[in-house]
Amino acid sequence: MKTSNLFDCEVASINLNETLKVVENIIDTKTYTQHVVLNAGKVVLMKKDSELKSIIKNCSLINADGQSIVWASKILGSPLPERVTGIDLMEKIIELAAEKSYGIYFFGAKEEVVQKVVNHYKEIYPGLKLCGYRNGYFSNEENGEIVDSIKASNADILLVAFSSPKKEYWLSKYGEEMGVPFVMGVGGSFDVVAGVTKRAPKWMQKLGLEWFYRFAQEPKRMWKRYLVGNTKFIIYTLQEKLKVLTKRI
């Protein structure tokens, strides 16, 4: 699999369909894989969290979720073919699961949200092999019980709807123990599918303005994440570019 080294991570330099083929091979060969997506916000988190950075670097399948990463890849001389967003990949993986009879487990979000997500996909794909689901609210004492339950489900795919960096930490700690070949953190994707959060229109997605649409929905809560975070990301990209230029001298 071709990759581009961006922000010290090997990001898959493949499109959505090629990523699906990689996922299918992972499941068929039962090769444990923690999937992660990279976006501007995560790059900023990695800069101040060395443990998170280590976890992401060790994930064998990393996709560029944000258009900002694609732009940065061009600036840094390692262009990616396209971004592969977490929610788009999730939906294609669920479609693949229905076609191939892969078992799937939904984990995260509020109880009413995850129930809506399960019902939504069961309606679209009546033959979907649902191995189980659980909300994302639990105490540390329940971790063992949750891990055992998911392991007993014999799922091929685990979708985890926690925020970052919680999902990366949790999967890094318990992922292999659950015996699920393909585990994927999907962030707020369950909320989008359940209609709790609206996704930006297609034209905004193509222009890389999904962050602005999200910011406009909740400016008081999101201003620091996007306005301050995006500024930091631009600075980090320029710093990486300077490193590239320095090596050439």
C-alpha positions as CSV (number, residue, x, y, z in Angstrom):
1,M,0.0,0.0,0.0
2,K,1.4,3.4,-1.0
3,T,1.7,5.9,1.7
4,S,2.8,9.6,2.2
5,N,4.7,10.6,5.2
6,L,2.9,13.6,6.7
7,F,3.4,15.0,10.1
8,D,5.5,11.9,10.9
9,C,2.7,9.6,10.0
10,E,2.4,7.2,7.1
11,V,-0.9,8.3,5.5
12,A,-2.5,5.9,3.0
13,S,-2.1,7.4,-0.5
14,I,-5.2,5.7,-1.9
15,N,-8.8,6.6,-2.7
16,L,-12.0,5.4,-1.1
17,N,-12.5,2.3,-3.3
18,E,-8.9,1.3,-2.8
19,T,-9.3,1.7,1.0
20,L,-12.3,-0.6,0.9
21,K,-10.2,-3.3,-0.8
22,V,-7.6,-3.0,1.9
23,V,-10.3,-3.3,4.6
24,E,-11.8,-6.3,2.9
25,N,-8.4,-8.0,2.9
26,I,-7.9,-7.2,6.5
27,I,-11.1,-8.9,7.5
28,D,-10.6,-11.9,5.2
29,T,-7.1,-12.5,6.5
30,K,-8.2,-11.6,10.1
31,T,-5.3,-9.2,10.4
32,Y,-5.9,-7.0,13.4
33,T,-5.9,-3.4,12.3
34,Q,-6.7,-0.2,14.2
35,H,-7.9,2.3,11.6
36,V,-7.5,6.0,12.3
37,V,-8.2,9.2,10.3
38,L,-6.0,12.3,10.2
39,N,-7.4,15.8,10.1
40,A,-6.2,19.3,11.2
41,G,-7.6,18.9,14.7
42,K,-5.8,15.6,15.3
43,V,-2.5,17.0,14.1
44,V,-2.8,19.8,16.6
45,L,-3.6,17.2,19.4
46,M,-0.6,15.1,18.4
47,K,1.7,18.1,18.8
48,K,0.9,18.3,22.5
49,D,0.2,14.6,23.2
50,S,3.1,12.4,22.5
51,E,1.2,9.2,23.5
52,L,-1.6,10.0,21.0
53,K,1.0,10.6,18.3
54,S,2.6,7.2,19.1
55,I,-0.7,5.4,18.9
56,I,-1.6,7.0,15.6
57,K,1.9,6.4,14.1
58,N,1.5,2.7,15.0
59,C,-1.9,2.3,13.3
60,S,-1.4,0.4,10.0
61,L,-4.2,2.1,8.2
62,I,-4.4,5.9,8.3
63,N,-6.6,7.9,6.0
64,A,-6.7,11.7,5.4
65,D,-10.1,12.7,6.7
66,G,-9.8,16.4,6.3
67,Q,-9.3,18.4,3.1
68,S,-6.7,20.3,5.0
69,I,-4.5,17.2,5.1
70,V,-4.8,16.9,1.3
71,W,-3.8,20.5,0.9
72,A,-0.9,20.1,3.2
73,S,0.2,16.9,1.4
74,K,0.6,19.0,-1.8
75,I,2.5,21.8,-0.1
76,L,4.8,19.2,1.5
77,G,5.5,17.4,-1.8
78,S,3.7,14.2,-1.0
79,P,0.3,14.7,-2.6
80,L,-2.6,12.4,-1.7
81,P,-5.1,11.4,-4.4
82,E,-8.1,12.5,-2.3
83,R,-9.4,12.6,1.2
84,V,-11.2,9.6,2.6
85,T,-13.6,10.9,5.3
86,G,-14.4,8.7,8.3
87,I,-18.2,8.9,7.7
88,D,-18.0,8.1,4.0
89,L,-15.7,5.1,4.7
90,M,-17.9,4.0,7.5
91,E,-21.0,3.9,5.3
92,K,-19.1,2.0,2.5
93,I,-17.8,-0.5,5.1
94,I,-21.4,-1.1,6.4
95,E,-22.5,-1.7,2.7
96,L,-19.5,-4.1,2.3
97,A,-20.5,-5.9,5.5
98,A,-24.0,-6.4,4.2
99,E,-22.7,-7.8,0.9
100,K,-20.0,-10.1,2.4
101,S,-22.0,-11.1,5.5
102,Y,-19.3,-9.6,7.8
103,G,-20.4,-9.2,11.4
104,I,-20.6,-5.7,12.7
105,Y,-20.7,-4.1,16.2
106,F,-21.7,-0.5,16.9
107,F,-20.3,1.1,20.0
108,G,-20.6,4.6,21.2
109,A,-22.8,7.7,21.4
110,K,-26.0,8.0,23.5
111,E,-28.3,5.0,23.8
112,E,-31.1,6.6,21.7
113,V,-28.5,7.6,19.0
114,V,-26.9,4.2,18.7
115,Q,-30.3,2.6,18.5
116,K,-31.3,4.9,15.7
117,V,-28.1,4.1,13.9
118,V,-28.7,0.3,14.2
119,N,-32.3,0.6,13.0
120,H,-31.3,2.9,10.1
121,Y,-28.8,0.4,8.7
122,K,-31.0,-2.6,9.4
123,E,-33.7,-1.0,7.4
124,I,-31.4,-0.2,4.5
125,Y,-29.7,-3.6,4.7
126,P,-32.2,-6.2,6.1
127,G,-29.5,-8.9,5.9
128,L,-26.9,-7.0,7.9
129,K,-25.2,-9.3,10.4
130,L,-25.6,-7.3,13.6
131,C,-23.3,-8.7,16.3
132,G,-24.3,-6.2,18.9
133,Y,-24.4,-2.5,19.9
134,R,-23.7,-0.5,23.0
135,N,-23.8,3.2,24.0
136,G,-20.6,5.0,24.8
137,Y,-21.3,5.9,28.4
138,F,-19.6,3.6,30.9
139,S,-17.2,3.6,33.9
140,N,-13.7,2.3,34.0
141,E,-14.9,-0.6,36.0
142,E,-17.1,-1.7,33.0
143,N,-14.2,-1.9,30.5
144,G,-13.5,-5.6,31.1
145,E,-17.2,-6.5,30.7
146,I,-17.5,-4.5,27.5
147,V,-14.3,-6.1,26.1
148,D,-15.6,-9.6,26.9
149,S,-19.0,-8.9,25.4
150,I,-17.5,-7.6,22.1
151,K,-15.1,-10.6,21.9
152,A,-18.0,-13.0,22.5
153,S,-19.9,-11.3,19.6
154,N,-17.4,-12.6,17.0
155,A,-17.7,-9.4,15.1
156,D,-15.5,-8.7,12.1
157,I,-15.9,-4.9,12.3
158,L,-16.1,-2.7,15.3
159,L,-17.2,1.0,14.9
160,V,-16.4,3.2,17.9
161,A,-18.1,6.5,18.1
162,F,-16.1,8.3,20.8
163,S,-14.4,11.7,20.5
164,S,-10.6,12.1,20.1
165,P,-8.4,11.2,21.8
166,K,-10.6,8.9,23.9
167,K,-11.3,6.5,21.0
168,E,-7.6,6.2,20.1
169,Y,-6.6,5.6,23.7
170,W,-9.4,3.0,24.3
171,L,-8.8,1.1,21.1
172,S,-5.0,1.1,21.6
173,K,-5.5,-0.5,25.0
174,Y,-8.3,-3.0,24.3
175,G,-8.3,-3.4,20.5
176,E,-6.4,-6.6,20.1
177,E,-7.9,-8.2,23.2
178,M,-11.4,-8.1,21.6
179,G,-10.4,-10.3,18.6
180,V,-12.1,-8.1,16.0
181,P,-10.0,-7.8,12.8
182,F,-11.0,-4.3,11.9
183,V,-11.6,-1.6,14.5
184,M,-12.4,2.0,13.5
185,G,-13.0,5.1,15.4
186,V,-15.8,7.1,13.8
187,G,-16.1,10.1,16.1
188,G,-19.4,11.9,15.7
189,S,-20.6,9.9,12.7
190,F,-23.4,8.1,14.6
191,D,-24.8,11.6,15.5
192,V,-24.9,12.5,11.8
193,V,-26.6,9.3,10.8
194,A,-29.1,9.6,13.6
195,G,-29.9,13.2,12.6
196,V,-28.6,14.8,15.8
197,T,-25.9,16.7,13.9
198,K,-26.2,17.9,10.3
199,R,-23.4,17.4,7.8
200,A,-22.3,20.2,5.5
201,P,-23.8,20.3,2.0
202,K,-21.9,18.5,-0.8
203,W,-20.6,21.8,-2.3
204,M,-19.1,22.8,1.1
205,Q,-17.5,19.3,1.5
206,K,-15.8,19.6,-1.9
207,L,-14.4,23.0,-1.0
208,G,-13.1,21.7,2.3
209,L,-15.5,23.9,4.3
210,E,-17.1,21.3,6.5
211,W,-15.3,22.8,9.5
212,F,-16.9,26.2,8.9
213,Y,-20.4,24.6,8.6
214,R,-19.8,22.8,12.0
215,F,-18.4,26.1,13.5
216,A,-21.5,28.0,12.3
217,Q,-23.8,25.5,14.1
218,E,-22.1,25.9,17.5
219,P,-19.8,28.9,17.4
220,K,-19.5,29.3,21.2
221,R,-18.4,25.7,21.6
222,M,-16.4,25.3,18.4
223,W,-14.5,28.6,17.9
224,K,-11.4,27.5,19.8
225,R,-11.2,24.1,18.1
226,Y,-11.5,25.5,14.5
227,L,-10.3,29.1,14.5
228,V,-7.4,28.6,16.9
229,G,-6.8,25.0,15.9
230,N,-6.7,25.7,12.2
231,T,-4.3,28.6,12.7
232,K,-2.0,26.2,14.6
233,F,-2.3,23.7,11.8
234,I,-1.2,26.2,9.2
235,I,1.8,27.1,11.3
236,Y,2.7,23.4,11.8
237,T,2.4,22.8,8.0
238,L,4.7,25.7,7.3
239,Q,7.2,24.4,9.8
240,E,7.1,21.0,8.1
241,K,7.6,22.7,4.7
242,L,10.7,24.5,6.2
243,K,12.1,21.1,7.3
244,V,11.6,19.7,3.8
245,L,13.4,22.7,2.2
246,T,16.2,22.6,4.8
247,K,16.9,18.9,3.9
248,R,17.3,19.8,0.3
249,I,19.9,22.5,1.0
